[in-house]
Amino acid sequence: MHKAEGINLALTLWLGGVLAGLESEGNQKRTSGSSGPETDVDPQTPVLRISQLDALELDSSLEQLVWTQFSQCFHNCRPGLLTPLEPELRALLHLLLWRFTLYSSSATVGQSLLSLRYHNILSSSGRYRPLSRRQKLGLALLTAGPRWLQERSHSLLLCLSSGGSVSERDGGLLQQGLRNCLTLVSSITQLANLINFLVFLRKGRHPVLSERIVGARAAFSEPNVVRDVTYQYMNRELLWHGFAEFLIFLLPLINTRKLKATVFSFVFGGESADRAGSTEGQGVWKECGLCGEWPTMPHAVGCQHVFCYYCIKSHSIADAYLTCPKCGAEAGQPEPVKMEVEMIVM
């Protein structure tokens, strides 16, 4: 929870400034012209794998944050209002973020936070070259397109099978064939993504397949960038998880019922004893010490309190060291209570 809140807070604070800054930076680039590279950063300098993965995680968190804020605008409307158009709305929000981040400065929000940007590896120059418009558009389509197609595949299959003058049998065969084709394409895509990720772990370039296809690679935007690693959050998480594991191990060993009865008898010992002596034979025999109802088949366990047979039997089976919840006395073998009933004839 702390990590998610930290990511959302950081993205919220940076979103307005980054979007405005990137737009103004793009305007300055257009007015200044192509006089030369902005910095002398070597694009061939390898970028840490964890930095590239962190940039992708930040981008995903930003999209989820924007979608959450957008959906909260319709919180008071009819439930399920956005559900029929959710894939299209998510794609539009992704394109909106792409327009004001990647399209303007060749860098996503996550890359900007980590001092990274995309480098065009298709260029023959040894210096940094930003992505072309075609590469930026390809990244947007290869990122939002497959996701939208996967979410809309079922609706598209129904529309294609029901359209035109196709018989029911032919429509079923067509739908089955299209479903098999989509399944095959999806399997091939997932396999390609897996192979690409394994190659990324080996060589440290192109964490996603779309970057490899369009020829984009992450590079540093500033010279001498040092990744600061703070262990404060890690220490806090380790301490909390260790304490939680200790509680998980300790709590089942504590007899909370006996502890509660002991504390109750210690705090209200004399007062409860006087009250028990005065009400003996009146209220003690009228209710079960466990369920509080009139005792059914009353049984005692060695103290003055009575219990239903099924209540005390089930609790004694579940807890071998059962104590009376009223007085804290150790529970013995349940024995039936013999009661004398005096009938008065008027």
TAJO-V415035 format. One record per residue. RES is the residue in one letter. PHI is phi in whole degrees, 0 to 359 (999 if undefined). Layout:
RES;PHI
RES;PHI
//
This chain:
M;999
H;296
K;294
A;296
E;295
G;295
I;296
N;296
L;294
A;296
L;292
T;296
L;290
W;274
L;299
G;298
G;293
V;293
L;296
A;292
G;294
L;294
E;293
S;292
E;295
G;295
N;294
Q;295
K;295
R;291
T;281
S;283
G;83
S;261
S;281
G;155
P;292
E;289
T;227
D;262
V;284
D;282
P;292
Q;277
T;294
P;293
V;260
L;300
R;297
I;294
S;292
Q;294
L;291
D;296
A;296
L;295
E;293
L;294
D;297
S;295
S;294
L;295
E;298
Q;294
L;295
V;295
W;294
T;295
Q;294
F;292
S;291
Q;291
C;294
F;252
H;294
N;270
C;273
R;298
P;299
G;80
L;292
L;270
T;299
P;297
L;249
E;298
P;299
E;291
L;294
R;296
A;295
L;293
L;295
H;295
L;293
L;294
L;296
W;297
R;296
F;263
T;236
L;292
Y;291
S;276
S;222
S;59
A;208
T;278
V;295
G;298
Q;293
S;296
L;293
L;254
S;60
L;237
R;198
Y;274
H;244
N;277
I;278
L;281
S;282
S;279
S;286
G;277
R;271
Y;292
R;229
P;291
L;290
S;281
R;297
R;294
Q;292
K;296
L;295
G;295
L;297
A;295
L;291
L;287
T;268
A;274
G;296
P;300
R;294
W;294
L;295
Q;293
E;285
R;256
S;297
H;295
S;294
L;294
L;295
L;295
C;292
L;290
S;284
S;269
G;276
G;80
S;266
V;251
S;294
E;294
R;291
D;294
G;296
G;294
L;293
L;297
Q;296
Q;295
G;294
L;295
R;296
N;295
C;295
L;296
T;296
L;295
V;296
S;295
S;294
I;296
T;295
Q;295
L;294
A;295
N;296
L;296
I;297
N;297
F;291
L;295
V;295
F;297
L;296
R;278
K;252
G;82
R;228
H;60
P;292
V;240
L;292
S;297
E;296
R;292
I;291
V;274
G;82
A;246
R;221
A;287
A;219
F;287
S;263
E;227
P;284
N;56
V;279
V;248
R;277
D;278
V;251
T;256
Y;259
Q;293
Y;295
M;296
N;297
R;295
E;294
L;296
L;295
W;293
H;294
G;296
F;294
A;294
E;295
F;295
L;293
I;297
F;283
L;274
L;300
P;296
L;276
I;267
N;276
T;295
R;295
K;292
L;296
K;295
A;294
T;294
V;296
F;296
S;290
F;288
V;281
F;248
G;296
G;294
E;294
S;289
A;293
D;296
R;293
A;292
G;292
S;281
T;257
E;295
G;83
Q;249
G;261
V;293
W;270
K;262
E;215
C;285
G;290
L;253
C;263
G;79
E;264
W;298
P;296
T;263
M;52
P;299
H;227
A;240
V;239
G;115
C;248
Q;277
H;267
V;242
F;218
C;294
Y;297
Y;289
C;293
I;289
K;290
S;293
H;289
S;291
I;289
A;287
D;231
A;289
Y;248
L;291
T;237
C;292
P;290
K;269
C;246
G;83
A;287
E;293
A;278
G;265
Q;287
P;299
E;233
P;295
V;266
K;265
M;243
E;263
V;250
E;255
M;258
I;251
V;261
M;277
//
